[in-house]
Amino acid sequence: MTDGVPQQRFLPEDEVSAARARELTEAGGAWLLDVREDFEWEAGHAPDAHHIPLGELGARQHELPEDRQLLVICRSGARSRMVTDALTEANYPAANVAGGMGAWQASGGPVLRDDGTPGAIV
């Protein structure tokens, strides 16, 4: 803290485990960005995720917070790795979620539809 204001800390690494991503997201310490396609998102996603499909990211980049740790997720980790690399190059504090939504679910992370019912990873 400096003068009563907590200092923002960003992760030194550019990839985190799904379990660590869940901890950071649930604690409010990170902004989870899901870059999967609409049909994948609709089938099921992490409850606190923000959805911007990979193909729309360029046009919607202004929606990304610049002052928060970004955690990027997709189905398996490949698309999110590409996005993480591009965001890091653009000076965003970004980290890839290793293993994607499959690892998220395997680590005990919930996968829900927009209506709150259990979802699936497709």
N, C-alpha and C positions, 0 to 999 in steps of 0.2 A: 504494500500500500504506500502511496505517496500522497501526503496531505489528505488522508481519508479516502482516497480514490483507489480502488483496486487496479493493479496493473494487468493489462491483458497479456496473456502468455500464449504463444502459439507453439505447436508441437515442433520439435526439431527434426522429426522424421517425416518422410513423405508417404508412409504406409503404416496403417495400424490394423490390429486384429479386429474381428467383428465384436469380440467381447469388450475391447477397449473402446470401440466406437459406440457401443451401447452405453457404457459408463459415461462417456463424455456427453452424449446426446441427452440421456436421461437427467443428467445433472445441469443441463442448460449451458454447458461449456462448448458446445459445437453446433454447427448448422449442417444437418444431414441433407445432401443433395443427391437425389435419385435421378439418374440420367437415362433410365430405361424408356422404352416406347410406351405409348398410352395403354395398349392392351396388356402389357406386363404390369404396369402400375395398377390398372383396374382390377387385375386378378388378385393382387395383394402387395402390400408395401409396409415399411416400418411406420409405426404410428406418428412419429414426429418428423418424418421426412418431408422435404419440399421437392416437388416434381418439375423438372425442366428436361424434356427429352434431349438427347444429344444433338439431334438435328436442329433444335430450336435455341440452343445455348448461345450462339453468336448474337442472335437478335434479342435475347432476353438476359444477356449478361448484366445489364443494369439492375436486375433483381437480386443479384448476389451481394451479400454484405461484405464489405471490405475490411471490417473491423472485428470479424469473428472467424474462428477456426472453421474451415469448410472440410467436411468429410464427404467424399464422393463415393457413391455406391451404384452398382448395376447388378446384373444377374450373377456373373461369375468373377468380375474384377477386371476384365479386359478393357471394356469401354471406359470404365471409371479410371483406369490407369492412364489412358490417353487424355482424358479430361483433366485429371490431376496434373499431368505434365504440362498441359497448355495453360492451366490456371497458375501454376507455379511460375511459368515463364512470364505471365502477365502480372506477377507480384501479388497474387492472392495467397493467403495462408491455407494451402490445400493439402490434404492427405487422402490417399486411396484406402478404401476398406478392402483388405485382402480377402479374397474368396467371395466377395459380393453378398447378395441376398441369401445364397445357399449357406454361407458361413454364418450369416446373421441368424438365420433360423436354427442352424445346428448348435449355436451357442446359447440358445434359449430366447432369442429375440422374437417378439411377436410379429406376425405377418397378418395384416388386416386389410379388409376392403374399406372403401370410404364410409360405408354405413356401420362400421365397427364389427362386422361379422368376421369370422376367421377367413383368411385368404390363402392363396397358393402362390408359389413361385413358378412362373411359366417361362 
